[in-house]
Amino acid sequence: MESRHKIHVSERDNALQLSYPKISAGRTQFVLNLPDREQHEFWIVKTEIDPNELPIKEGRLNEDDPSIKIIDRWNIRDFKKGEKDREIVDLSPGKYVILYGRPDRLEFAKKATFTVEKN
């Protein structure tokens, strides 16, 4: 099934860059242009809290914390060489944080935020 939106994610000046800071609700495909770091994961988290206040303890995200909802996550090594697109994710209105880093050291993960608005 086709996506309604595409968000391109890249790394620049040691920070994540998104092609769109706001999109409408619906099916969204993330197109990754990130360094191939085998131990890194890409997370999409829905939350109303500041990205620097995410519930990270001892390097790991507390996935049971009620202030966050994990929408999707995957390991970068799951991509085939040169493949950058990932499955389409259905996003509802709200605020989101993208994390890109080692799953055991997420306090050092690169972060970016975006908003999904009602249609």
Residue frames as a rotation matrix with the C-alpha (Angstrom) as fourth column:
MET 1
0.579 0.815 0.000 0.00
0.815 -0.579 0.000 0.00
0.000 0.000 -1.000 0.00
GLU 2
0.003 -0.576 0.817 1.27
0.540 -0.687 -0.486 3.47
0.841 0.443 0.309 -0.87
SER 3
-0.374 -0.173 -0.911 2.39
0.886 -0.357 -0.296 5.99
-0.274 -0.918 0.286 1.72
ARG 4
0.746 0.654 0.122 0.81
0.665 -0.736 -0.126 9.38
0.007 0.176 -0.984 2.04
HIS 5
0.865 -0.500 0.052 4.09
-0.502 -0.856 0.126 11.06
-0.018 -0.135 -0.991 3.04
LYS 6
0.504 -0.819 -0.273 7.82
0.678 0.571 -0.462 10.52
0.535 0.048 0.843 2.90
ILE 7
0.928 -0.360 0.095 10.16
-0.340 -0.717 0.609 11.92
-0.151 -0.597 -0.788 5.50
HIS 8
0.499 -0.848 -0.177 13.83
0.231 0.327 -0.916 11.90
0.835 0.417 0.359 4.55
VAL 9
0.969 -0.244 0.040 16.15
-0.081 -0.160 0.984 11.48
-0.234 -0.956 -0.175 7.53
SER 10
0.482 -0.875 0.050 19.84
0.352 0.141 -0.925 12.35
0.802 0.463 0.376 7.28
GLU 11
0.570 -0.418 -0.707 22.71
0.734 -0.128 0.667 13.25
-0.370 -0.899 0.234 9.55
ARG 12
0.311 -0.473 0.824 24.37
0.494 -0.661 -0.566 16.64
0.812 0.583 0.028 9.25
ASP 13
-0.190 -0.505 0.842 26.70
-0.476 -0.703 -0.529 18.45
0.859 -0.501 -0.107 11.64
ASN 14
-0.920 -0.258 -0.296 26.33
0.057 0.657 -0.751 15.55
0.388 -0.708 -0.590 14.08
ALA 15
-0.585 0.806 0.090 22.54
-0.397 -0.188 -0.898 15.99
-0.707 -0.562 0.430 14.27
LEU 16
-0.480 0.524 0.704 19.51
0.758 0.652 0.032 14.40
-0.442 0.549 -0.710 12.63
GLN 17
-0.784 0.279 -0.554 17.83
-0.464 -0.857 0.225 16.40
-0.412 0.433 0.801 9.88
LEU 18
-0.293 0.777 0.557 14.24
0.596 0.604 -0.529 15.77
-0.748 0.177 -0.640 8.75
SER 19
-0.828 -0.004 0.561 12.82
0.520 -0.383 0.764 16.88
0.212 0.924 0.319 5.43
TYR 20
-0.106 0.855 0.507 9.52
-0.006 -0.511 0.860 17.90
0.994 0.088 0.059 7.08
PRO 21
-0.960 -0.221 0.173 8.95
-0.157 -0.087 -0.984 19.08
0.232 -0.971 0.049 10.66
LYS 22
-0.373 0.905 0.206 5.14
-0.481 0.001 -0.877 18.75
-0.793 -0.426 0.434 10.23
ILE 23
-0.941 0.204 -0.272 2.98
-0.152 0.463 0.873 16.34
0.304 0.863 -0.404 8.26
SER 24
-0.002 0.987 0.163 -0.67
-0.963 -0.046 0.266 15.30
0.270 -0.156 0.950 8.14
ALA 25
-0.090 0.054 0.994 -1.78
-0.616 0.782 -0.098 12.08
-0.783 -0.622 -0.037 9.81
GLY 26
0.822 0.440 -0.361 -1.57
-0.561 0.515 -0.648 8.93
-0.100 0.735 0.670 7.74
ARG 27
0.807 -0.508 0.302 0.77
0.508 0.857 0.084 6.38
-0.302 0.086 0.949 6.27
THR 28
0.766 -0.618 -0.178 4.34
-0.631 -0.775 -0.023 7.67
-0.124 0.130 -0.984 6.25
GLN 29
0.794 -0.606 -0.049 7.51
0.555 0.756 -0.348 6.19
0.248 0.250 0.936 4.83
PHE 30
0.725 -0.654 -0.217 10.86
-0.304 -0.587 0.750 7.11
-0.618 -0.478 -0.625 6.32
VAL 31
0.839 -0.539 0.074 13.72
0.262 0.281 -0.923 7.31
0.477 0.794 0.377 3.83
LEU 32
0.819 -0.550 -0.166 16.99
0.115 -0.127 0.985 6.96
-0.563 -0.826 -0.040 5.71
ASN 33
0.619 -0.764 0.182 20.29
0.153 -0.110 -0.982 8.38
0.770 0.636 0.049 4.57
LEU 34
0.814 -0.277 0.510 22.27
-0.573 -0.247 0.781 7.58
-0.090 -0.929 -0.360 7.70
PRO 35
-0.236 -0.956 -0.175 25.75
-0.939 0.271 -0.212 6.18
0.250 0.114 -0.961 8.30
ASP 36
0.513 0.352 -0.783 25.77
-0.256 0.933 0.252 2.38
0.820 0.071 0.569 8.32
ARG 37
-0.484 -0.584 0.651 26.53
-0.813 0.026 -0.581 1.75
0.322 -0.811 -0.488 11.96
GLU 38
-0.494 0.265 -0.828 25.83
-0.058 0.940 0.336 -1.88
0.868 0.214 -0.449 12.68
GLN 39
-0.698 0.177 -0.694 24.92
0.694 0.408 -0.594 -1.48
0.178 -0.896 -0.407 16.33
HIS 40
-0.935 0.329 -0.132 22.61
-0.275 -0.909 -0.313 1.52
-0.223 -0.256 0.941 15.87
GLU 41
-0.444 0.874 0.196 18.83
0.875 0.470 -0.116 1.48
-0.194 0.120 -0.974 16.00
PHE 42
-0.886 0.316 0.340 16.24
-0.115 -0.859 0.500 3.88
0.450 0.403 0.797 14.61
TRP 43
-0.618 0.672 -0.407 13.27
0.739 0.321 -0.593 4.59
-0.268 -0.667 -0.695 16.90
ILE 44
-0.549 0.586 0.596 9.99
-0.059 -0.739 0.671 6.44
0.834 0.334 0.440 16.32
VAL 45
-0.675 0.246 -0.696 8.47
0.738 0.233 -0.633 7.48
0.006 -0.941 -0.339 19.66
LYS 46
0.014 0.743 0.669 5.19
0.292 -0.643 0.708 9.31
0.956 0.185 -0.225 20.24
THR 47
-0.188 -0.130 -0.973 5.39
0.982 -0.009 -0.189 11.59
0.016 -0.991 0.129 23.28
GLU 48
0.759 0.447 0.474 4.42
0.408 -0.893 0.190 15.00
0.508 0.050 -0.860 24.63
ILE 49
0.774 -0.497 -0.394 7.61
0.280 -0.289 0.915 15.36
-0.569 -0.818 -0.085 26.68
ASP 50
0.600 -0.659 -0.454 10.82
-0.772 -0.625 -0.112 17.11
-0.210 0.418 -0.884 25.70
PRO 51
0.738 -0.334 -0.586 13.24
-0.154 0.761 -0.630 14.80
0.656 0.555 0.511 23.84
ASN 52
-0.328 -0.933 0.148 15.90
-0.340 -0.030 -0.940 15.47
0.881 -0.359 -0.308 26.47
GLU 53
-0.360 0.291 0.886 13.49
-0.926 0.007 -0.378 14.28
-0.117 -0.957 0.267 29.17
LEU 54
0.296 0.457 -0.839 12.80
-0.593 0.776 0.214 10.86
0.749 0.434 0.501 27.68
PRO 55
0.723 0.046 0.689 12.76
-0.649 0.385 0.656 8.08
-0.234 -0.922 0.308 30.29
ILE 56
0.501 -0.679 -0.537 16.27
-0.134 0.552 -0.823 6.75
0.855 0.484 0.186 29.68
LYS 57
0.684 -0.305 0.662 17.98
-0.693 0.010 0.721 4.96
-0.226 -0.952 -0.205 32.54
GLU 58
0.063 -0.789 0.611 21.36
-0.200 0.589 0.783 3.26
-0.978 -0.171 -0.121 32.34
GLY 59
-0.774 -0.521 -0.359 21.39
-0.365 -0.095 0.926 3.87
-0.517 0.848 -0.116 28.59
ARG 60
-0.845 0.493 0.207 18.09
0.521 0.670 0.529 2.18
0.122 0.555 -0.823 27.81
LEU 61
-0.642 0.721 0.261 14.68
-0.580 -0.679 0.451 3.62
0.502 0.138 0.854 27.01
ASN 62
-0.831 0.451 0.324 12.01
-0.053 0.516 -0.855 2.58
-0.553 -0.728 -0.405 29.53
GLU 63
-0.887 0.450 -0.104 9.48
-0.074 0.084 0.994 1.26
0.456 0.889 -0.042 27.04
ASP 64
-0.299 0.801 -0.518 6.87
0.871 0.451 0.195 0.77
0.390 -0.393 -0.833 29.79
ASP 65
-0.821 -0.030 -0.570 6.86
0.342 -0.826 -0.448 4.44
-0.458 -0.563 0.688 30.80
PRO 66
0.082 0.973 0.218 3.35
0.856 0.043 -0.516 5.88
-0.511 0.229 -0.829 30.25
SER 67
0.299 0.005 -0.954 4.76
-0.123 -0.991 -0.044 9.15
-0.946 0.130 -0.296 28.88
ILE 68
-0.499 -0.512 -0.699 5.92
-0.774 -0.099 0.625 7.45
-0.389 0.853 -0.347 25.66
LYS 69
0.631 0.581 0.514 4.58
-0.195 0.760 -0.619 5.10
-0.751 0.291 0.593 23.01
ILE 70
-0.556 -0.829 0.064 7.03
-0.223 0.222 0.949 3.20
-0.801 0.513 -0.308 20.80
ILE 71
0.465 0.718 -0.518 5.64
-0.685 -0.079 -0.724 3.36
-0.561 0.691 0.456 17.26
ASP 72
0.963 -0.241 -0.120 8.44
0.097 0.726 -0.681 1.46
0.251 0.644 0.722 15.53
ARG 73
0.394 -0.916 0.072 12.11
-0.736 -0.267 0.622 0.61
-0.550 -0.298 -0.780 15.85
TRP 74
0.986 -0.150 0.067 14.58
0.162 0.816 -0.556 -1.29
0.029 0.559 0.829 13.76
ASN 75
0.315 -0.948 -0.047 18.24
0.230 0.029 0.973 -2.05
-0.921 -0.317 0.227 13.60
ILE 76
0.408 -0.223 -0.885 20.17
-0.759 -0.622 -0.193 -0.32
-0.508 0.750 -0.423 10.83
ARG 77
-0.669 -0.738 0.086 22.00
-0.574 0.587 0.571 -3.58
-0.473 0.333 -0.816 10.02
ASP 78
-0.124 0.713 0.690 18.65
0.302 0.689 -0.659 -5.04
-0.945 0.127 -0.300 8.89
PHE 79
0.682 0.304 -0.665 18.89
-0.464 -0.522 -0.716 -2.90
-0.565 0.797 -0.215 5.76
LYS 80
0.567 -0.516 0.642 20.53
0.763 0.622 -0.173 -4.41
-0.310 0.588 0.747 2.72
LYS 81
-0.444 -0.834 -0.328 23.50
0.565 -0.544 0.620 -2.51
-0.695 0.090 0.713 1.36
GLY 82
-0.986 -0.008 0.165 22.21
0.131 -0.646 0.752 0.58
0.101 0.764 0.638 -0.42
GLU 83
-0.166 0.986 -0.022 18.60
0.661 0.127 0.740 0.06
0.732 0.108 -0.673 0.70
LYS 84
-0.953 -0.261 0.156 17.32
0.095 -0.742 -0.664 3.09
0.289 -0.618 0.731 2.56
ASP 85
-0.236 0.935 0.264 13.52
-0.690 -0.353 0.632 2.85
0.685 -0.033 0.728 2.61
ARG 86
-0.992 0.015 0.127 11.71
-0.087 0.646 -0.758 1.20
-0.094 -0.763 -0.639 5.46
GLU 87
-0.495 0.869 0.003 8.22
0.844 0.480 0.241 -0.11
0.208 0.122 -0.971 5.95
ILE 88
-0.403 0.475 0.782 5.41
-0.055 -0.866 0.497 2.40
0.913 0.157 0.375 6.02
VAL 89
-0.811 0.116 -0.573 4.24
0.584 0.129 -0.801 3.53
-0.019 -0.985 -0.172 9.46
ASP 90
0.056 0.899 0.435 0.70
0.588 -0.382 0.713 4.79
0.807 0.216 -0.550 10.15
LEU 91
-0.841 -0.461 -0.283 0.99
0.511 -0.504 -0.696 7.95
0.178 -0.730 0.660 12.26
SER 92
0.308 0.946 -0.100 -1.81
0.897 -0.254 0.361 9.59
0.316 -0.201 -0.927 14.24
PRO 93
0.481 -0.106 0.870 -1.84
-0.028 -0.994 -0.105 13.27
0.876 0.026 -0.481 15.31
GLY 94
0.944 -0.198 -0.264 0.68
0.277 0.039 0.960 14.17
-0.180 -0.979 0.091 18.01
LYS 95
0.544 -0.838 -0.048 4.32
-0.838 -0.541 -0.067 14.92
0.030 0.077 -0.997 18.71
TYR 96
0.965 -0.254 -0.062 7.07
0.242 0.959 -0.150 12.47
0.098 0.130 0.987 17.85
VAL 97
0.393 -0.919 0.001 10.76
-0.771 -0.329 0.545 11.98
-0.500 -0.215 -0.839 18.55
ILE 98
0.864 -0.306 -0.400 13.15
-0.059 0.728 -0.683 10.06
0.500 0.614 0.611 16.34
LEU 99
0.549 -0.747 0.375 16.15
-0.559 0.006 0.829 8.49
-0.622 -0.665 -0.414 18.07
TYR 100
0.834 -0.402 -0.378 19.20
-0.119 0.539 -0.834 7.13
0.539 0.740 0.401 16.27
GLY 101
0.035 -0.853 0.521 21.87
-0.960 -0.175 -0.221 5.46
0.279 -0.492 -0.824 18.36
ARG 102
-0.721 -0.342 -0.603 23.03
-0.154 0.927 -0.342 2.34
0.676 -0.153 -0.721 20.14
PRO 103
0.259 0.953 -0.155 20.16
-0.030 0.168 0.985 0.72
0.965 -0.251 0.072 22.04
ASP 104
0.415 -0.173 -0.893 22.29
0.864 0.382 0.328 0.41
0.284 -0.908 0.308 25.19
ARG 105
-0.570 -0.632 -0.524 23.49
0.732 -0.681 0.025 4.05
-0.373 -0.369 0.851 25.07
LEU 106
0.060 0.712 0.700 20.40
0.921 -0.310 0.237 6.00
0.385 0.630 -0.674 24.07
GLU 107
0.575 0.081 -0.814 21.31
0.540 -0.785 0.303 8.91
-0.614 -0.614 -0.495 26.32
PHE 108
-0.387 -0.796 -0.465 23.84
-0.002 -0.504 0.864 9.75
-0.922 0.336 0.194 23.57
ALA 109
-0.165 0.385 0.908 21.42
0.902 0.432 -0.019 9.13
-0.399 0.816 -0.418 20.67
LYS 110
-1.000 -0.018 -0.003 20.85
0.013 -0.860 0.511 11.76
-0.012 0.511 0.860 18.04
LYS 111
-0.334 0.937 -0.106 17.30
0.687 0.165 -0.708 13.11
-0.645 -0.309 -0.698 18.22
ALA 112
-0.971 0.204 0.121 14.87
-0.069 -0.730 0.680 14.95
0.227 0.652 0.723 15.98
THR 113
-0.530 0.846 -0.060 11.26
0.254 0.091 -0.963 15.95
-0.809 -0.526 -0.263 16.52
PHE 114
-0.929 0.367 0.052 8.28
-0.080 -0.334 0.939 16.29
0.362 0.868 0.340 14.23
THR 115
-0.582 0.808 0.097 4.56
-0.370 -0.156 -0.916 16.88
-0.725 -0.569 0.389 14.56
VAL 116
-0.860 0.459 0.223 1.68
0.460 0.507 0.729 15.02
0.222 0.729 -0.647 12.95
GLU 117
-0.782 0.608 -0.135 -1.44
-0.501 -0.743 -0.444 17.13
-0.371 -0.280 0.886 12.47
LYS 118
-0.104 0.851 0.516 -5.05
0.253 0.524 -0.813 16.12
-0.962 0.046 -0.269 11.87
ASN 119
-0.654 -0.072 0.753 -6.07
0.748 0.083 0.658 15.92
-0.109 0.994 0.000 8.22
